[in-house]
Amino acid sequence: MVRCGQRSFLFCFLIWLLTSCQPLPGQPAPPARADLPTPVEATFTSAPTLTPQPTIPQPTPQPTPIPTTVYAGPAGCLTAAEQTGRSTAEMLAYADQLLGWKQPLARRLLPRARNALTGAYVLTGEDVLALSTADIQNRYLIQDALNALHVAGFVAWLRKDEKLGEHILAVPLRPGVLDSPWSEYVRAYFASSDTFPEDNALVMGTLRLTPCEWMVQAGLAPRLPAGTLEEADWSQPDFATAALAYLAPAPAEADAVAHRIGWLDGRTESPALMCGPLAWAILNDARAFPPGYGGWVGTPKSFWLPKPSENGRPWSLFPPDTYTLRHFDQPLGTFDLHTFPLEVGDLLYTYSGSNGFDHVLIVSERDARGNRFAVTNLVQVEPVKQVTIQRVLLYNDQDPTAGILRNAWARDLVNGRTGDKAFEVFRWNWREKDLRQQAAQYRVKPGDTLPLVAARWHTPPEAIVSANRLDPSLPLKIGQELTIPPNP
C-alpha cells in the first residue's frame, strides 16, 4: 500500500479525487450503474489537511420524462403571411379549391344565419356564413366540407334550425372575431370535442380539427397537440368485448337491449328486426367507425332493414375508400369458406330466397381452433315465438358440418333460412391491410394530421412516420401519397 506520507501533497490529492464517491461542489452526482461492481473503498494512513467543503444537497431522483412526439397541424393550412388580409369570400374560394366539388359552396349560401345565443337572424356576409346541406345525400361528404372550411380559416358547425333547415354555420377567423357576437362559437369549437356553443340538439357533434398554426399565432385558438380535438384513436377495435356486452338470453333482456341502443322507442318495431341496429351498436362501441362518423351521419336506425342490392344501405353510409365489398351469388351454406374466410370485424349480409329473412351481423371472434363467432339476435318461431341475443358459432375451418351457417340458417324451414340466395362481405380497408400483411396507400386529404391518418388506419403514427421517412414536425401535404404499413 502506498502511504501518502511518502508522496507529494499533489499526488495524494489526485488519488483522493479519483477514488472519492462524492461529487465536487457544484457538479452533479454520476448516474448509478447497476452493471458495475461496487467500487472498493480506498484506505489512507495519512492525508493532507483540506478545508471542509459544505455539503451539497442532492436532488430527489425523478423519473426520466419520455419525449412526446409533436405532430404538425392540418394539411392545407396557409402560413400566417398568406392568411393575413384574406376576405371571407377569398377564404370560401380556397375551401372550394380544397373540396373540388362541381357546385361551389357559394351556391349553397343562405341569406341569413341565426345566432342562437342572441336569438337574432342576421344577414350573412363578412362576419358569418350559412351554407345549406339539404341536398347532400351522402352525409359523410358534409364532413369533407367542414374540414375544407376549417383549413380555409373558418370555425364550422353543422346545425339545424326550424327556419333554415340543416346547414353549416361558418364563422371566419378574422381579427376581432373574439369580440363579436360569434365569439362563443369560436371558443367552444376549440375548447373540447364535447363543448357546444348552444343546445347540442341543434348543433351536431361532427369531427373537429386541430387549429392551424396561424390561428394559434393570431391568438384565435389555443395550441393543442394534433389529434386532441379529433380524439384520434389508432388502437385496434375490440369487437369481442363490444359484442358480448349485448348478450340477452331471455326475451325480456333482448327488449332491454333494444331500448338501450335506441331501437325500441315506442315508434319502431320489435327486437326481431334489430339485427342491423345491433350491428351498428357493436361497431360504435368497438370504435370501428371511421373518424368523423357519428350519430349525425348514422344511428342504429340507419342500419334498420338494410338492403344493399336495393337501397345501398348500410354500405353507402361510409366513404367508398374506407372499405372493400365482395358479393357472392352462391348459397352461403354450401360456399367453400376456405376460398374466402370470414375474419373478425367483417360485416356479413345474407340474402334469402323463399321462406327466409335477410340478416346482417359482425364477425366478432375467431379462436385458435378456427371457430368464427358472432353476437346477434335470433328469432324463434316454434314452439314459442321469442327473440334472444346469443353468441353463435358461425362455422369452423375444419368441420364443414359445424355452425349456424351450415345448419339452421341453411335448412331450417320453420324459423327461416338466410344466405341461401347470396351474401356480401364488407371489410374495412385497414383490416384488409393487416390481414394480408401488405402495406396500403393513402392520399392525404384537407385537414389530415398524422394522428388523424393513424386513426383512419388503426396504425400507430410513428409507424407511418418510419415507413415514409417523414418529419413529424412538418405538416402533411394535400395529395401526398403515404404508405401505411400493416400491424404485426
N, C-alpha and C positions, 0 to 999 in steps of 0.2 A: 504494500500500500504506500502510495506517495503521500508524504506528510507535507502539509502546507508550510510548516515552519522551515522546510528545506528549500522552498521555491520562492520566487518573487511574488510580491503582492498582486501584480497584474495577472500572473498565471493562475493564481488561486481564484481571483475574481471571475476569470473566464470559465474555470471549472464550475464555479457556483452558478453562473448563468446557464450553462449547458445542462446541468442536472436538476435545477430547480423546477418544481411543478407549478410555481406561481408566475403569473404574467408580470411583465414590467408595468410600472404605473402608466396608466393611460392606454394600455394595449388590451385587446380582448383576449379572453382565455381561449386556448386552442380547442377545437371540437373534440368530443370524445370519440375514440376509435375502438369499437368492440373487437376488431380483428387484431389488435396489437396486445402483446402481453403487458402485464403491469410493470412499469419501469422499476428497476432496482434502485432503492434509495442509497445515495452516496453518504459515506460517513467521514467526517473531517475531525482530525485530532486537534487542529488549531485553525483559527480563522482570523482574518483581519477585522478590525473594528469598523463597522459600517454604520452610517446614520440610519436609524429605523425609518422605514417608509410608511406612510399612512395606509391603512387597509382600504382597498378599493372595493366597494360593494359590487357583487356580481349580479347581472340581470337574471331575473327568473326565466328559466327555459320556456320558450314559446314554440308551439308547433309551426313548422315551416309552411308558409302560405303556398297553396298550389296556384300557379299562374292561371288566370282565366283568359281564354282567347276572346279578343274583342273583334266582333264581326262588323263589317261596314253596313251602311244603311241601304235603302231600297234601290234596286236597279232603275235607271231612268231619271233620277233626280238631277236637276241642274245645279250648277255651282251658285254660290251667293251672288257673284257678279252677273251671271246670266239671268238670275231670277229677279234681280233688283229692277224696279221700274216697270215690270210687266203688268199690263192691264188685265182685268178679268177676262175679256174677250180673247186676249193672247194666251192666257192660261188654258182656257177652254179649247182653243185651237190645238194646243200642244197635247191635251188629253185625247182629242180626236186622232191626232197623229199616232199616239201610242196605241190606241184601240184598233184603228184600221177598219172600222165599220163603214158600210156603204152609206148609211144615213148619218150625217153629222149630228153631234149632240145638240147643236143649236136648234135643230128641227124639233127637239123634244122640250124646248123651253116653255114653261108656263108663265103667264103674265104676272102672277102673284105668288108669294110664299107666305106661309104663316109662321110667326114666331109664337110658339106655344107658351113661352114664359111671359109674354106681354099680352097674348091673345089677339094680336093685330095681324091683319093681312097687309103685306106691303108689296110695292112694286119690285120686281126683280131687276137686277142691273149690276152695278159695280160691287155692291155690298153682299149680295146673296143671289143664288140661282135656285130654281126648282125645275127638275127635269123629269118628265113623265116616263114611267116604266110600264105603262098599261099594256103595251103590245109586245113585250118581251116574253116569249113563251118558254124558252129555256132559261130558267131562273138563275142558273149558275153564271150566265153571261152578265147578270147585274153586278156580281162581284168583280168581274173584269172591269166594268165601267167605274166602280168605286175605287179600284186600285189605280186606274189611269188618272182619275181625278185627283187622288191623293198625291201621286207623283208629280202631277202638274201644278200642285200648290193649293189644293182645297182640303178642307175637312168635309167629308161627305157622309151623310147619313141616309139610310133607306127608311122611309117613314110613310105612314098612312094618314089621310086627312079626309073628313067627310065631304069636303068640297073639292079638294084637289085630287083625291084618289091616291093610289100608291105612287110615290115619286122619290127622287133623290134630292135632298136638300144639301146644296154645296155652298159652303162659306169660304170665300177666298182668303188666304192668309196674307193679308196686306197690312202695311203699317196702320196702327190704330184699331185693329180688329178686336184687341183685348179690352178696349174701352167702348166697344159698340154694343148694341142690343143683342148681338150674336156671340158675345164673348163666352157665354156658358157652353155653347155648342162646341167651341174650340177646346175649352178646358176639360170638358167631360170626355172628349174623344181621347185625349192623351192621358187621362187620369188612370184608367184601368179598363180591362175588357168588359167589365160588368157595371161601369158607371155610365149613366144616361142623363142627358140634359132635360128630359121630360119623361112622362109616363112611358115605360118601355112597352106598353101595349100599343103605342103609336110609333115608337122608334124601334127598329128591329136590330137584333144582335148580329150584325154582319161582321166579317173579319176586319180588324183594324190593323193598320200597318205602322211599322217603326217610322218615326219622323225623319225627314230628310235632314242632312247636316245643315243646310241653310236655314231651316226652320228653327233649329236649336241656336244657331249663331244670332238669329234675329230676335231671340227671346220669346218666340211664339210657341215653343214646345220644349218640354224637358228632355234632357239627354237620357235615353233609355237604351239598354242593351238590345241589339237586334234580336227579334224573336219574342220579346216580352209581351207586347200587346197582342201579337199573333197567337200567344200561348203555344208556341211551336213545340210539338212533342214528336220526337222521332223514335220512340220506343216501339217495340213490337206489340201489336194488339193481342190481348189475351181473350181469345174467342171462347175458350172453355169456361173460364170463370164467369164471363158475362152471360153465357147461355145457361149455365147451371143455376144461376140466381132466379130463373123463371120456372123452375120445375113446379108442377102443380098436379099431384097425383089424384086429387079429388075435384069434381066439377065446381064446387064452391070456391076452391083455391084458384081454379082457372078463371072464374069470374073476377076474383080479386085481382089477378094479374092483368086482365083486360081493362079494368078500371085504372090500375096503377100506371099503365103505359098510355092512358088517354084514349083508349079504343072504345070502351063502353062508356058512353056519356049520356044515355037516355035517348040518343038520336040514331045511333048506329046499331048494327046487328050483333048477333051473339058471338061468343068466342069461337064458334065453329068456323067463322070466316076471318080469323085473325092471324093466319099463317104469315101474311105479308107484314102487318103491323108488328108482329112478334120478331120477325127477322130484322125489321128496322130498329127495334129497341135493342136487340143484341149488337148490331153494328154500332149503334150510337154508344152503348155502354163500353164496348171494346175500344172506342176511339179509333175506329177504322175508316170513318168518312174522310174525304179529302179536306184539307184546311179551307175554311170558308163555308163549308157545307153546314147548315144549321137548320133550326126549326123554321126559319123564313124561307128556306128552299124546299124543304120537305118535312113532313111529320109522319108518325106511324100511319096516319090515314092516307098519305100519298102512296103507300105500298099496298093499300087495300084493293082487292080484286084486280091485280095487275094482269095484263095480257100482252106480253111483249110483241107478239105477232100482229096485234090489232091496235093497241094504244101506245106501244113503246115502253110503257112503264114495267118495271121500275128502272130499267137501264137508262132511259132518256133523262133521268134526273141528275145524271152525272156527266161531267165533261168527257167527251169521247177519248181524249188522250190519257185518261186515268185507268182504263180497263181494257181487257180483251174479252170478246164474247165468242163463244163457239156454239153452233146449233147442230143437233144431230137428229136426222129424220129416221130414227130407229127406236124400237121399244127399249126402254132403259132396263127392263127386267132381264133381257137376254143380251144386252150390249156387253162386249168384252171390255171391261174396265181396266184391263192391263194395257190397252192401247191408249187410253187417256184416263189415268187415275184421278179420282176426286181428291182434293187436298184441303187442308184446314184453311178456312177463310173463303172458300168458294161459295157462291150463291147458286143454288140449283133450282131451276124452274122446270117443272114437269107438266107436259100437256097430256090431257086424257082424251080417249076416244069416247065410245058409248059407255054409259053406265059408270061414269067416273067423275073425277074432280081434278082441276088444276091445282098445283101446290108450289110453294116457294119456301126454301129453308136455307140455313147456313150450315156447312160442314164445320163443326166446332171442335172435333177431337180426332186424333189418329194415334193409336197406341203402337207399342213395339211389335205386336202380333199382326199388324195390318188391318185392324178393325177401324172403320170410319163411323163416327157418331154424329148425331145432330139432336138438338133440343127443339121440339116442335109440337104443335097442337095436333091431337088425334081425335077424330070423331068416330064414336062407336054407335052404330045404329041398333044392333041387336046384342043381347036381349033387351037392354035398356039404352035409349039414346042418351049419350052423355059426351062431354068434351073434357079432356085432360091435357096436360102438357108434360111430355115424357122425354127422357133421354133414350133415343132409339138407335139400334145398330143398323146402319145403312147397308153395309156389305163388308166382306172380308176378302183380302187379297188372295188368300189361298183356298178358301172354301166357297165354291160357286153356289152353294145352297144356302148360305147364311145371309141374314139381313132382310130388312123390310122391303128393300128394292127388289129382291128376288122372290119374295113370298107374298105378303099381304097386299102390297101395292101393285103387284103384277097379276094376282089371281083372285083377289077377294071380290066377288060379285055382290056380296051383301053390303059391306061397308064402303065399297067403291074402290076402283083402281085409279092409278095415276102413273104417268110416264109411259103408258102403253102405246102412245101415239108418237111422241117426240120429247126431246128435252133440250135445255140450254144450260150452259155453264158460264157464269160471269166470274171473271178473276181479275183482281186488282193488278195493275202492271208492276207495282212494287213487289207484289207477292210472286208474280211470274219471274221477275228478275232473280229473286232469291231461290226459287225452286229450281230454275235452270242453272243457277250459279254462273250467270252471264251478265256482264255489265249492260246497262241500259243507257240510252242517250236522252238528254233533256235539253230543251231550248228555253233559255231564261226569258221570263215574262216581266212586264212592268210591275214594279213593286216587290220583286223577289229579293230576298236576302238569303244568305247561306243557311241560317236556321230554318227559314220557311221552305227552301228546297229540300232540306233534310227531312222536314215533317211530311212533305209530299211523298217522299220515297221511303220513309221509315228507315233512314240510313244516317248514321252519325255525321255531323257536318265535317268533323276532322277527317273522316274517310274520303269525303268528296274533295276536300282541300288537297289531300295527299294524291288522290287519283288524277287530279287536274293540275297539280303544282301551282295552286292559287296562293295569292297573298290575301289572307282573310281580312286585312285592314282596308282593302280596296273594294269598292262596290262592284257587283256583277254588271255585265253589260247586256242590255236587251238583245235577244237573238243569239247570245253566246251559247255554244254547244258544250254541254257538260257531260262527262262520263260519270255515271252513277254506279259504283261498284256493288257487287252483291254482298250481303251479310253472310258471314261464315255459318 
